Amino acid sequence: MSDIVLLDGGMGQELIRRSPDAVTSLWGAVVMRDHPHLVQGLHEDFLRAGARVLTLNTYSMTRPRLAMKDAPELFEPMMARAGELAVAAVDATGADVRIAGSLPPLVGSYHPDTVLPVEEAATQFAEIVAHQSDYVDFFICETMSSIKEAQGAVQGAATGGKPIWLALTTDDDDGTILRSGEPLTEAVAALKDAPQVAAILINCTRPEAVDQGIGLLAGCGLPYGAYANGFTNIAEDYTPGSTVTKLSTRTDLTPDAYADFAMGWVEAGATIIGGCCEVGPAHIATLAQRLESAGHRLVKAL
């Protein structure tokens, strides 16, 4: 049996369900500012479910995204708040885990056409890294939709001097290609030897697409894995600045159903498993139980 790093799940949709407020284009920042106890509580629920890694709740808080919403002043305080809440959750539960910094798409998810030039993006990512470094053990460049986007993120992340996990998002219907149309194998070959890259994953795509792509990571020479989402698909009109109300949640992806997919990825050699959007604490708890019942050991690092 294997040592498996079990990640947490998605924060955004679960926080929407827990909050009394309506969703706005500044949702990620507003919920942390106005209802920080909900963010810390969700972190704690993931830890109690069995997660060995927490990811900072900063996915939507890049400078370009906040500038689009006329709220650039939220960048520094929300970066700090996210770090404080994650650390507080670990302290409250006494969990022996690691904390990951989140380096998301700077402008918008799933849109390789909006990706900034590599050097410009690297500078933006390096600033995020500087604000998160005091709180985290490593960084995840996540939901990278193209090789160019991943290159900027990895280059910026390297300034932090900590391990980097690279998570690529693939086409929902063809898990062998990125959302840019570039082959997953080409992206892995281009990025696996970048400084400090310590793992490669697939994230924020349908679990069926992960099934198609996970085997293509086996030759990367690094630990690999996946954390899928629970959306029906990514709507064509889901453009940068849109709210998640444009996305639909699957009704068939129960905790057991998600665990069925994830156990298949483990059988394919994955040693890092978790969940993305619409994968909540119940999914992670079921997955933890299934992994341990199969004889795997849940760890915080490989």
C-alpha positions in Angstrom: 0.0 0.0 0.0 1.0 3.6 -0.5 1.5 6.8 1.5 -1.1 9.3 0.2 -1.2 13.0 0.7 -4.9 13.9 1.2 -5.7 17.5 0.3 -8.7 19.5 1.4 -11.6 20.3 -0.9 -13.1 23.4 -2.5 -13.7 26.5 -0.4 -15.8 28.8 -2.5 -19.0 26.9 -3.1 -19.1 25.5 0.4 -18.7 29.0 1.9 -21.6 30.2 -0.3 -23.8 27.5 1.2 -22.7 28.5 4.7 -23.0 32.3 4.4 -26.1 34.4 4.9 -25.0 36.8 2.2 -25.7 36.8 -1.5 -22.9 36.0 -3.9 -21.1 39.0 -5.4 -18.1 39.4 -7.7 -16.0 40.1 -4.6 -17.2 37.0 -2.9 -13.9 35.5 -1.8 -12.7 38.6 -0.2 -16.1 39.7 1.3 -16.7 36.4 3.1 -13.2 36.5 4.7 -13.7 40.1 5.7 -17.3 39.9 7.0 -17.5 36.2 8.1 -14.0 35.0 9.0 -15.4 32.4 11.4 -17.0 30.6 8.4 -13.6 30.4 6.6 -11.8 29.1 9.7 -14.7 26.7 10.4 -14.5 25.2 7.0 -10.8 24.8 7.2 -11.3 23.0 10.5 -14.0 20.8 9.0 -11.6 19.7 6.3 -9.0 18.9 8.9 -11.5 16.9 10.9 -12.5 15.0 7.7 -8.9 13.8 7.3 -7.2 16.4 5.1 -3.4 16.6 5.6 -3.0 19.8 3.6 -4.9 23.1 3.8 -4.8 25.6 1.0 -5.1 29.3 1.7 -8.5 30.8 0.7 -6.9 33.4 -1.7 -8.0 31.9 -5.1 -9.8 35.0 -6.3 -7.6 37.6 -4.7 -5.0 38.4 -7.3 -4.3 42.0 -8.1 -5.7 41.9 -11.7 -9.0 40.3 -10.4 -9.4 42.8 -7.6 -8.6 45.7 -10.0 -11.4 44.5 -12.3 -13.8 44.8 -9.3 -12.4 48.2 -8.2 -11.1 46.8 -5.0 -7.3 46.7 -5.2 -7.0 47.8 -1.6 -8.1 44.4 -0.4 -5.0 42.6 -1.8 -2.6 42.9 1.2 -5.2 42.6 4.1 -6.9 39.6 2.6 -3.6 37.8 1.9 -2.7 38.2 5.5 -6.2 37.3 6.7 -6.2 34.1 4.7 -2.9 33.0 6.2 -4.1 33.9 9.7 -7.3 31.9 9.4 -5.6 28.8 8.1 -3.0 28.9 10.9 -5.8 29.4 13.4 -7.7 26.4 12.1 -4.6 24.2 12.4 -4.0 25.5 16.0 -7.6 25.0 16.9 -7.7 21.3 15.8 -4.1 20.4 16.7 -3.8 18.8 13.3 -0.3 17.8 12.1 -0.6 19.1 8.5 1.0 21.4 6.0 -0.4 24.6 4.6 -0.2 25.4 0.9 -0.2 28.8 -0.7 -2.5 29.2 -3.7 -1.2 30.7 -7.0 -4.3 30.8 -9.2 -4.9 32.2 -12.7 -4.2 35.9 -12.4 -7.1 37.2 -14.6 -9.7 34.4 -14.9 -10.0 30.6 -14.6 -10.3 28.4 -17.7 -9.3 31.2 -20.1 -5.9 30.8 -21.6 -6.6 33.7 -23.9 -6.3 36.1 -20.9 -2.9 34.9 -19.7 -0.3 37.6 -19.2 3.2 37.4 -20.7 5.4 35.1 -18.7 7.7 37.7 -17.2 4.8 40.0 -16.3 2.9 37.1 -14.7 6.0 36.0 -12.8 6.2 39.4 -11.2 2.6 39.3 -10.1 2.9 35.7 -8.8 6.1 36.6 -6.9 4.2 39.4 -5.0 1.6 36.8 -4.0 4.4 34.5 -2.8 5.9 37.2 -0.8 2.7 37.8 1.1 1.9 34.2 1.7 5.4 32.8 2.5 5.2 33.4 6.3 2.1 31.1 6.5 2.8 28.3 4.1 5.0 25.3 3.6 4.8 25.1 -0.2 2.9 26.6 -3.1 0.4 25.2 -5.5 0.2 26.8 -8.9 -3.4 25.7 -9.6 -5.8 25.6 -12.4 -3.1 26.4 -15.0 -4.8 26.3 -18.4 -1.8 26.6 -20.7 1.9 26.0 -20.7 2.5 29.8 -20.8 0.3 30.3 -17.7 2.1 27.6 -15.9 5.5 29.0 -16.8 4.7 32.4 -15.4 3.3 30.9 -12.2 6.2 28.5 -11.6 8.8 31.3 -12.3 7.1 33.5 -9.8 6.6 30.8 -7.2 10.4 29.9 -7.4 11.1 33.3 -5.7 9.7 31.9 -2.5 12.4 29.2 -2.2 9.8 26.6 -1.2 8.6 23.5 -3.0 6.1 24.0 -5.9 3.2 21.8 -6.9 1.9 22.4 -10.4 -1.7 21.7 -11.0 -2.9 21.8 -14.7 -6.6 22.0 -15.7 -7.6 19.9 -18.7 -10.5 20.0 -21.1 -13.7 18.6 -19.6 -14.3 16.3 -22.6 -10.7 15.4 -23.3 -8.5 15.0 -20.3 -5.4 14.5 -22.5 -5.2 18.2 -23.4 -5.1 21.4 -21.5 -7.9 23.9 -21.8 -5.6 25.7 -24.3 -5.6 22.6 -26.5 -2.0 21.8 -25.8 -1.3 18.1 -25.1 -1.0 17.3 -21.4 2.2 15.4 -22.1 3.7 18.4 -23.8 3.0 20.6 -20.7 4.5 18.0 -18.3 7.6 17.7 -20.4 8.0 21.5 -20.5 7.6 22.0 -16.8 8.6 18.9 -14.8 12.2 20.0 -14.5 11.6 23.6 -13.6 13.3 24.7 -10.4 11.6 23.6 -7.2 8.7 21.8 -9.0 8.0 18.8 -6.6 4.7 17.4 -7.9 2.4 17.6 -10.9 -1.4 17.3 -10.7 -4.6 17.7 -12.7 -7.2 19.9 -11.1 -10.5 21.7 -11.5 -11.9 19.5 -14.3 -14.5 16.8 -14.4 -13.3 13.5 -12.7 -14.0 11.7 -16.0 -11.4 13.9 -17.6 -9.0 13.1 -14.8 -9.5 9.4 -15.6 -8.3 10.1 -19.1 -5.3 12.2 -18.1 -3.9 10.7 -14.9 -1.9 8.0 -16.6 -0.1 10.5 -18.7 1.5 11.9 -15.5 3.1 8.6 -14.6 6.3 9.3 -16.6 7.0 12.7 -15.1 9.4 11.4 -12.5 7.6 13.3 -9.7 4.8 12.5 -7.3 1.5 13.1 -9.1 -2.2 13.2 -8.4 -5.5 15.0 -8.9 -8.3 17.0 -7.4 -11.3 17.3 -9.6 -14.4 19.6 -9.5 -18.1 18.9 -9.2 -19.4 21.2 -11.9 -21.5 19.8 -14.8 -19.2 21.7 -17.2 -17.6 25.2 -17.5 -20.2 27.4 -19.2 -19.1 29.3 -22.3 -20.3 32.6 -20.8 -18.2 32.0 -17.7 -15.8 34.9 -18.4 -13.3 36.7 -16.2 -15.3 38.6 -13.6 -18.3 36.3 -13.7 -19.7 34.8 -10.5 -20.1 31.1 -9.9 -23.9 31.5 -10.4 -23.1 30.8 -14.0 -21.9 27.3 -13.1 -24.1 24.3 -12.3 -23.4 21.6 -9.7 -23.6 18.0 -10.5 -26.2 16.0 -8.5 -24.6 12.6 -9.1 -21.2 13.3 -7.6 -21.9 12.0 -4.1 -19.1 11.4 -1.6 -19.0 7.7 -2.5 -19.1 8.5 -6.2 -16.2 10.9 -5.9 -14.3 8.4 -3.9 -14.8 5.8 -6.6 -13.1 8.1 -9.1 -10.3 9.0 -6.7 -9.5 5.4 -5.7 -9.1 4.7 -9.4 -6.5 7.5 -9.6 -4.7 5.9 -6.7 -4.7 2.6 -8.6 -3.1 4.5 -11.5 -0.2 5.5 -9.3 -1.5 8.9 -7.9 -0.2 9.7 -4.4 -1.7 13.1 -4.0 -5.5 13.2 -3.9 -8.1 15.9 -2.9 -11.0 17.9 -4.2 -11.7 21.1 -6.0 -14.9 23.2 -6.5 -18.1 21.5 -5.1 -16.0 18.8 -3.3 -16.7 19.4 0.4 -15.8 18.0 3.8 -18.1 15.0 3.4 -16.4 14.0 0.2 -12.9 14.3 1.9 -14.1 12.3 4.9 -15.4 9.5 2.8 -12.2 9.5 0.7 -10.1 9.3 3.9 -12.1 6.3 5.1 -11.8 4.5 1.8 -8.1 5.1 1.6 -7.4 3.9 5.1 -9.7 0.9 4.6 -7.7 0.0 1.6 -4.5 0.0 3.7 -3.1 3.4 2.5 -1.5 5.7 5.0 -2.5 9.4 5.0 0.5 11.7 5.3 1.2 15.4 5.0 4.2 15.0 2.8 5.8 12.3 0.6 
